[in-house]
Amino acid sequence: MLGDLVNHLDIAIGPFFTTEELDQLARESGFVRRAGKINGSLFFELLVFHSESLKTESLNDLSADLKMRRGVDIRRQSLHERFNQSALVFLMVALEELLQKQLNLEICKELKGFKRILIKDSTSFQIDESLEAYYPGSGGSGSSASIRIQFEYDLLTGTINDLSINAFNDQDAKDSMATIELTQAGDLVIRDLAYMGIEVLREIVERCAYYLCRPSPSVKIYEKRGDEYVELNFDALRKYMKKHGFQTMEKEVYLGKKDRFKTRLVLHYLPEEVISRRIRKARASNKKHGRGNLTKEYIARAHLNLFITNASVELISAQDTWALYRLRWQIELIFKVWKSICSIANVKKVTRYRLECYLYAKLILIVIGWQVIWRTAALLFLHEGKVISFFKAAKTLFKKQRNSLAGVFMLNTIPASGFMEKYYSLSRSNHLLERRLGQPTSFELLLESMIRVGPSGNKSNSAFAGGLA
């Protein structure tokens, strides 16, 4: 089995950067102007493959590492001076080129309606308040400075579409418009409602792409009756669904009193235990913050999961909207890997450029490891029906095999085929996901949703409410 997969495992995998390419990149960015003890490839290797947690790592630790591994004797002060704007530009350009060299691997051959399925979210963490001028935070308790990292990738190929470092105050809604040009015709964009204002939805439609998200609770939803726009009565809707035993229902609606943005609304009736938990938490929150009782509309909407999309029923059936949207939560696991395994948020008070160089080096390592894990996970699922835990796979890769990653993707001292075959074998035995009873995996959710096309036609599962009040 493994022998047959070697060609699939190592195809197009080789050094993303040679030492010569990195040294040239360092000269072009101004990081290296003349021959010295540290060239571009040595600086890159040190920060990307041999730097652990910034909070626990000193400049002296880095200097000692260079001395022990490479015989380079450099004082900590000299190393400190190398963390400058040119070093940052060098690593930023390296990350940009790395993203352009990504590998693609389709995991769903049945897909006919979407070019890509783009999942996006952000993660944030506090940094020392001395950098507030560059990275202002949200205020309140804790540090007044925070970092926000935006991340978007294609669920079908694993290709990263956006990976950027921003100030915490650069909110998701603002970023969604700043990166809208990355959306292409035929894309399905799945994002949290914080990214999906009506302006963004319009832009997605104009680009001949599709969206799937939740409607914002602050936006009024209307249906058209003749020439009038009437606000939806969610209490009547949830009673209608319960009375007739509908688990899903959909309507043609309009968002916003002034915008009247036309879209497809899909409603899913929730299990009673979920409804009770939602209402209980909301009441506790209101009591804690001194607010009044829950409104009738809030209680009605607490019975439902609401989704909006411009994709047709033929592309996404009503019953599949929830399953597809659940794929967005996979990105939370990715952020957990970044923070708990890669220690990207484990920082301390350092200069701005040292912090930024550290962060970009971590992102470069993450992108390199992402290629290995994604390719292994996709092929293992396709060929053997097994699902790996990204957390387990990342823990092995980033904690135990950094030297091997440097040998494959930079130094060209380790054959890609041998490395990938060994990692695949390790993953099929030691990285398998411990499945929750009755819960499908993310890969299964994706393939299941794409294989099914159109509504089921069974009234216990789906209904179209044309003119329901």
C-alpha positions as CSV (number, residue, x, y, z in Angstrom):
1,M,0.0,0.0,0.0
2,L,2.7,2.5,1.0
3,G,4.7,1.8,-2.1
4,D,1.8,2.6,-4.3
5,L,1.3,5.9,-2.5
6,V,4.9,7.2,-2.8
7,N,4.3,9.0,-6.1
8,H,1.2,10.8,-4.6
9,L,3.0,11.7,-1.4
10,D,6.1,13.3,-2.8
11,I,4.8,14.8,-6.0
12,A,5.9,18.4,-6.3
13,I,7.3,18.2,-2.8
14,G,10.9,19.4,-2.6
15,P,12.8,22.3,-1.1
16,F,10.6,25.4,-1.0
17,F,13.8,27.4,-0.7
18,T,17.4,26.5,-1.4
19,T,20.1,28.2,0.7
20,E,21.2,30.0,-2.5
21,E,17.6,31.3,-3.0
22,L,17.4,32.5,0.6
23,D,20.7,34.3,0.4
24,Q,19.7,36.0,-2.8
25,L,16.3,37.0,-1.2
26,A,18.2,38.4,1.8
27,R,20.4,40.6,-0.4
28,E,17.4,41.8,-2.4
29,S,15.5,42.8,0.8
30,G,18.6,44.6,2.2
31,F,19.0,42.2,5.1
32,V,22.5,41.3,3.8
33,R,24.7,44.0,2.3
34,R,28.1,42.5,2.7
35,A,29.6,39.2,3.7
36,G,29.3,38.5,7.4
37,K,28.8,35.8,10.0
38,I,25.0,35.5,9.4
39,N,23.6,35.2,5.9
40,G,20.0,34.9,4.8
41,S,19.8,31.1,4.9
42,L,21.4,30.8,8.3
43,F,19.1,33.5,9.8
44,F,16.0,31.8,8.2
45,E,17.0,28.3,9.4
46,L,17.7,29.6,13.0
47,L,14.3,31.4,13.4
48,V,12.1,29.0,11.4
49,F,13.4,25.6,12.5
50,H,15.3,26.2,15.7
51,S,13.4,28.9,17.6
52,E,11.0,27.7,20.3
53,S,8.9,30.0,22.5
54,L,9.8,33.7,22.4
55,K,8.8,34.1,26.0
56,T,11.4,31.6,27.3
57,E,14.1,32.1,24.6
58,S,16.8,34.7,25.0
59,L,19.2,36.2,22.5
60,N,21.9,34.3,24.3
61,D,20.0,31.1,23.6
62,L,20.0,31.8,19.9
63,S,23.7,32.8,19.9
64,A,24.5,29.5,21.7
65,D,22.5,27.5,19.2
66,L,24.5,29.1,16.3
67,K,27.7,28.3,18.0
68,M,26.8,24.6,18.8
69,R,25.2,23.7,15.5
70,R,27.0,25.8,12.9
71,G,30.2,27.0,14.7
72,V,29.2,30.6,14.2
73,D,30.4,32.8,17.1
74,I,28.3,35.9,17.4
75,R,27.6,38.1,20.4
76,R,24.0,38.6,21.6
77,Q,24.2,42.3,20.9
78,S,25.2,41.7,17.3
79,L,22.4,39.3,16.9
80,H,20.0,41.8,18.5
81,E,21.0,44.4,15.8
82,R,20.0,41.9,13.1
83,F,16.4,42.1,14.1
84,N,15.5,45.2,12.0
85,Q,13.2,46.3,9.3
86,S,15.2,44.6,6.6
87,A,15.1,41.3,8.4
88,L,11.3,41.7,8.7
89,V,11.0,42.4,4.9
90,F,13.2,39.4,4.2
91,L,10.8,37.0,6.2
92,M,7.7,38.7,4.9
93,V,8.8,38.2,1.3
94,A,9.8,34.6,2.1
95,L,6.3,33.9,3.5
96,E,4.7,35.5,0.4
97,E,6.8,33.3,-1.9
98,L,6.1,30.2,0.2
99,L,2.3,30.8,-0.1
100,Q,2.7,31.0,-3.9
101,K,4.5,27.7,-4.0
102,Q,1.8,25.8,-2.1
103,L,0.8,22.3,-3.2
104,N,-2.8,21.4,-4.1
105,L,-4.5,18.2,-3.5
106,E,-8.2,17.8,-4.3
107,I,-10.1,15.6,-1.9
108,C,-13.5,15.7,-3.5
109,K,-13.9,14.6,-7.2
110,E,-17.7,14.8,-7.1
111,L,-17.7,18.6,-6.6
112,K,-19.4,20.3,-9.5
113,G,-20.7,23.6,-8.3
114,F,-17.8,25.3,-6.4
115,K,-14.3,26.1,-7.4
116,R,-13.1,26.5,-3.8
117,I,-14.6,26.4,-0.4
118,L,-13.0,29.2,1.6
119,I,-13.0,29.1,5.4
120,K,-11.9,32.2,7.2
121,D,-11.5,33.3,10.8
122,S,-9.0,35.1,13.0
123,T,-7.1,34.5,16.2
124,S,-5.7,37.1,18.6
125,F,-3.5,37.4,21.6
126,Q,-2.0,40.1,23.8
127,I,1.5,41.5,23.6
128,D,3.4,43.9,25.7
129,E,1.8,47.3,26.0
130,S,5.0,49.0,24.8
131,L,3.9,48.1,21.3
132,E,0.4,49.7,21.6
133,A,1.3,52.3,18.9
134,Y,1.8,49.6,16.3
135,Y,-0.8,47.0,17.6
136,P,-3.6,48.7,19.6
137,G,-5.8,46.3,21.5
138,S,-9.4,46.4,22.6
139,G,-8.8,48.2,25.9
140,G,-10.3,46.9,29.2
141,S,-8.3,44.5,31.3
142,G,-4.9,43.2,30.3
143,S,-2.5,44.7,27.9
144,S,-3.5,47.6,25.7
145,A,-1.7,46.0,22.8
146,S,-2.8,42.9,20.9
147,I,-2.1,41.0,17.7
148,R,-4.7,39.6,15.3
149,I,-3.9,37.0,12.7
150,Q,-6.3,36.5,9.8
151,F,-6.4,33.0,8.2
152,E,-8.3,31.7,5.2
153,Y,-7.8,28.4,3.4
154,D,-9.5,26.3,0.7
155,L,-11.2,23.3,2.3
156,L,-10.9,21.3,-1.0
157,T,-7.2,21.7,-1.6
158,G,-5.7,22.9,1.6
159,T,-4.3,26.0,-0.2
160,I,-3.9,29.0,2.1
161,N,-5.7,32.1,0.6
162,D,-4.9,34.6,3.2
163,L,-2.4,34.7,6.2
164,S,-1.7,38.1,7.6
165,I,-0.7,39.8,10.9
166,N,-2.7,42.8,12.0
167,A,-3.5,44.9,15.0
168,F,-6.4,43.6,17.1
169,N,-8.4,46.7,16.2
170,D,-8.4,45.7,12.6
171,Q,-11.7,43.9,13.1
172,D,-13.0,41.0,11.0
173,A,-15.6,43.1,9.3
174,K,-12.9,45.6,8.0
175,D,-10.7,42.7,6.9
176,S,-13.5,41.0,5.0
177,M,-13.6,44.0,2.6
178,A,-9.8,44.5,2.5
179,T,-9.3,40.9,1.2
180,I,-12.4,40.6,-1.0
181,E,-10.3,40.7,-4.1
182,L,-9.1,37.2,-3.2
183,T,-12.5,35.9,-3.8
184,Q,-13.0,34.3,-7.3
185,A,-16.0,33.3,-9.4
186,G,-17.3,29.9,-8.3
187,D,-16.0,30.2,-4.7
188,L,-18.1,29.3,-1.7
189,V,-17.2,31.6,1.2
190,I,-18.1,30.3,4.7
191,R,-17.4,32.8,7.4
192,D,-18.6,33.9,10.9
193,L,-21.2,36.6,10.8
194,A,-18.6,39.1,12.0
195,Y,-17.1,39.0,8.5
196,M,-20.4,39.1,6.6
197,G,-22.0,42.5,6.5
198,I,-24.4,43.3,3.6
199,E,-21.7,45.2,1.8
200,V,-19.5,42.1,1.8
201,L,-22.4,39.8,0.6
202,R,-23.1,42.2,-2.3
203,E,-19.5,42.1,-3.3
204,I,-19.4,38.3,-3.2
205,V,-22.5,38.1,-5.5
206,E,-21.0,40.6,-7.9
207,R,-17.9,38.4,-8.1
208,C,-20.2,35.5,-9.1
209,A,-19.2,33.6,-5.9
210,Y,-21.4,32.2,-3.2
211,Y,-21.7,32.7,0.6
212,L,-22.9,30.6,3.5
213,C,-23.2,32.3,6.9
214,R,-25.5,33.2,9.7
215,P,-27.5,36.4,9.6
216,S,-26.6,39.0,12.1
217,P,-29.1,39.3,15.0
218,S,-29.0,43.0,14.6
219,V,-30.2,42.9,11.0
220,K,-33.9,42.8,10.4
221,I,-35.2,40.1,8.1
222,Y,-38.2,40.7,5.8
223,E,-40.3,38.7,3.3
224,K,-42.2,40.2,0.4
225,R,-45.9,40.0,0.3
226,G,-47.2,41.6,-2.8
227,D,-45.6,45.1,-2.9
228,E,-44.9,45.2,0.9
229,Y,-41.9,44.1,2.9
230,V,-43.1,42.4,6.2
231,E,-40.7,41.6,9.0
232,L,-40.4,37.9,9.7
233,N,-42.3,36.5,12.7
234,F,-39.9,33.9,14.1
235,D,-42.3,32.9,16.8
236,A,-44.9,31.9,14.2
237,L,-42.2,30.2,12.1
238,R,-40.9,28.0,14.9
239,K,-44.5,27.1,16.0
240,Y,-45.3,26.2,12.4
241,M,-42.2,24.0,12.1
242,K,-42.9,22.2,15.4
243,K,-46.6,21.6,14.6
244,H,-45.8,20.1,11.2
245,G,-42.6,18.2,12.3
246,F,-40.3,20.1,10.0
247,Q,-36.6,19.9,10.9
248,T,-35.6,22.3,8.1
249,M,-37.4,25.0,6.2
250,E,-36.4,27.8,3.8
251,K,-37.7,31.1,2.6
252,E,-36.8,33.9,0.2
253,V,-36.1,36.9,2.4
254,Y,-34.6,40.4,2.3
255,L,-32.0,41.7,4.8
256,G,-32.1,45.2,6.2
257,K,-34.9,47.8,6.2
258,K,-33.1,50.0,3.7
259,D,-30.8,47.5,1.9
260,R,-33.5,44.9,1.2
261,F,-30.8,42.5,0.2
262,K,-32.4,39.4,-1.3
263,T,-31.2,36.0,-0.1
264,R,-32.1,32.5,0.7
265,L,-32.8,31.8,4.4
266,V,-32.6,28.3,5.8
267,L,-34.0,27.5,9.2
268,H,-33.1,24.4,11.3
269,Y,-35.2,23.5,14.3
270,L,-32.9,22.6,17.2
271,P,-33.2,19.7,19.7
272,E,-35.0,20.6,22.9
273,E,-31.9,20.2,25.1
274,V,-30.0,22.7,22.9
275,I,-32.9,25.2,23.1
276,S,-33.1,25.0,26.8
277,R,-29.3,25.4,27.1
278,R,-29.4,28.5,24.9
279,I,-32.2,30.2,26.8
280,R,-30.6,29.3,30.2
281,K,-27.3,30.8,29.2
282,A,-28.9,34.0,27.8
283,R,-31.0,34.5,31.0
284,A,-27.9,34.1,33.1
285,S,-26.0,36.6,31.0
286,N,-28.8,39.1,31.2
287,K,-28.9,38.8,35.0
288,K,-25.2,39.2,35.3
289,H,-25.2,42.4,33.2
290,G,-28.3,43.8,34.7
291,R,-30.4,43.5,31.6
292,G,-34.2,42.8,31.4
293,N,-36.0,39.7,30.4
294,L,-35.5,38.0,27.1
295,T,-37.7,39.2,24.3
296,K,-40.2,37.0,22.6
297,E,-38.3,37.2,19.4
298,Y,-35.0,36.2,21.0
299,I,-36.7,33.1,22.6
300,A,-38.2,32.2,19.2
301,R,-34.8,32.5,17.4
302,A,-33.2,30.5,20.2
303,H,-35.2,27.5,18.9
304,L,-33.6,27.8,15.4
305,N,-30.3,27.8,13.6
306,L,-30.5,30.3,10.8
307,F,-28.3,30.4,7.7
308,I,-28.3,32.6,4.6
309,T,-26.8,31.7,1.2
310,N,-27.1,32.7,-2.4
311,A,-26.4,29.1,-3.6
312,S,-29.3,27.4,-5.2
313,V,-31.0,24.3,-3.8
314,E,-29.2,22.3,-6.5
315,L,-25.8,23.4,-5.1
316,I,-26.6,23.3,-1.4
317,S,-29.7,21.6,-0.2
318,A,-31.5,22.9,2.9
319,Q,-30.4,20.0,5.0
320,D,-26.8,20.4,4.0
321,T,-26.4,24.1,5.1
322,W,-25.8,23.2,8.7
323,A,-23.3,20.4,7.9
324,L,-21.3,22.7,5.6
325,Y,-21.3,25.6,8.1
326,R,-20.0,23.2,10.8
327,L,-16.8,22.8,8.7
328,R,-15.9,26.4,9.8
329,W,-15.2,25.1,13.3
330,Q,-12.2,23.1,11.9
331,I,-10.3,26.4,11.9
332,E,-10.6,26.6,15.7
333,L,-8.6,23.4,16.0
334,I,-5.9,24.9,13.7
335,F,-5.6,28.0,15.9
336,K,-5.3,25.6,18.9
337,V,-2.3,24.0,17.2
338,W,-0.7,27.4,16.5
339,K,-1.0,28.4,20.2
340,S,-0.4,25.2,22.1
341,I,2.1,23.5,19.9
342,C,3.8,26.2,17.9
343,S,3.7,28.7,20.8
344,I,2.9,31.6,18.5
345,A,1.2,33.5,21.3
346,N,3.8,32.8,23.9
347,V,5.6,36.1,23.8
348,K,7.3,38.7,26.0
349,K,8.5,42.3,25.9
350,V,10.9,42.6,23.0
351,T,11.5,45.1,20.3
352,R,8.9,45.5,17.6
353,Y,11.1,43.9,14.8
354,R,12.1,41.0,16.9
355,L,8.5,40.2,17.7
356,E,7.5,40.5,14.1
357,C,10.4,38.4,12.8
358,Y,9.4,35.8,15.4
359,L,5.8,35.8,14.2
360,Y,6.6,35.6,10.5
361,A,9.1,32.8,11.2
362,K,6.4,30.9,13.0
363,L,3.9,31.4,10.2
364,I,6.5,30.1,7.7
365,L,7.0,27.0,9.8
366,I,3.2,26.5,10.1
367,V,2.8,26.8,6.3
368,I,5.5,24.2,5.7
369,G,4.0,21.8,8.2
370,W,0.6,22.4,6.8
371,Q,1.6,21.1,3.5
372,V,2.8,17.8,5.1
373,I,-0.1,17.3,7.4
374,W,-2.8,18.2,4.8
375,R,-1.4,16.0,2.1
376,T,-1.0,13.1,4.5
377,A,-4.5,13.6,5.9
378,A,-6.2,13.9,2.5
379,L,-4.5,10.8,1.0
380,L,-5.0,8.7,4.1
381,F,-8.7,9.5,4.0
382,L,-9.1,9.0,0.3
383,H,-7.1,5.7,0.1
384,E,-7.8,4.1,3.4
385,G,-10.9,5.9,4.8
386,K,-9.0,6.8,7.9
387,V,-9.0,10.3,9.6
388,I,-6.1,11.7,11.4
389,S,-6.0,14.2,14.2
390,F,-4.5,17.4,13.0
391,F,-3.5,18.1,16.6
392,K,-1.6,14.8,17.0
393,A,0.0,15.0,13.6
394,A,1.1,18.6,14.3
395,K,2.5,17.7,17.7
396,T,4.8,15.1,16.2
397,L,5.8,17.2,13.3
398,F,6.6,20.5,15.1
399,K,7.9,19.0,18.3
400,K,9.9,16.0,17.0
401,Q,10.7,16.5,13.4
402,R,11.8,20.1,12.8
403,N,15.2,19.1,11.8
404,S,13.7,16.8,9.2
405,L,11.5,19.6,7.9
406,A,14.6,21.7,7.4
407,G,16.3,18.9,5.6
408,V,13.4,18.3,3.2
409,F,12.1,21.8,2.5
410,M,15.3,23.9,2.7
411,L,18.6,22.1,3.0
412,N,17.7,19.3,0.6
413,T,19.6,16.7,2.7
414,I,16.6,14.4,3.2
415,P,14.7,12.8,0.3
416,A,11.0,14.0,0.2
417,S,9.7,10.6,-0.7
418,G,11.4,8.8,2.2
419,F,10.3,11.5,4.7
420,M,6.6,11.5,3.5
421,E,6.4,7.7,3.4
422,K,7.6,7.4,7.0
423,Y,5.3,10.2,8.1
424,Y,2.3,8.6,6.3
425,S,3.1,5.3,8.0
426,L,3.4,7.0,11.4
427,S,0.1,8.9,10.9
428,R,-1.9,5.8,9.9
429,S,-1.0,4.2,13.3
430,N,-0.3,7.0,15.7
431,H,-2.2,10.1,14.5
432,L,-5.7,8.7,14.0
433,L,-8.6,10.8,15.3
434,E,-10.5,9.4,18.2
435,R,-14.0,9.7,16.9
436,R,-16.8,10.9,19.1
437,L,-19.7,8.5,19.2
438,G,-22.1,9.3,16.4
439,Q,-20.2,12.5,15.3
440,P,-18.9,12.7,11.7
441,T,-15.5,14.0,11.0
442,S,-14.8,17.2,9.0
443,F,-13.8,15.2,5.9
444,E,-16.9,13.1,6.2
445,L,-19.1,16.2,6.6
446,L,-17.6,17.7,3.4
447,L,-17.9,14.7,1.2
448,E,-21.4,13.8,2.5
449,S,-22.6,17.4,1.7
450,M,-21.1,17.4,-1.7
451,I,-22.3,14.0,-2.8
452,R,-25.9,14.9,-1.9
453,V,-27.5,17.3,-4.3
454,G,-30.8,19.1,-3.9
455,P,-33.5,18.8,-1.3
456,S,-34.6,15.4,0.0
457,G,-38.2,16.0,-0.7
458,N,-39.1,14.4,2.7
459,K,-41.3,16.8,4.7
460,S,-39.8,15.5,8.0
461,N,-36.4,16.8,6.7
462,S,-37.1,19.8,4.5
463,A,-39.9,22.2,3.6
464,F,-40.1,25.4,1.5
465,A,-42.2,28.1,3.2
466,G,-43.3,30.3,0.4
467,G,-45.7,32.8,2.0
468,L,-45.8,31.6,5.6
469,A,-46.4,34.5,8.1
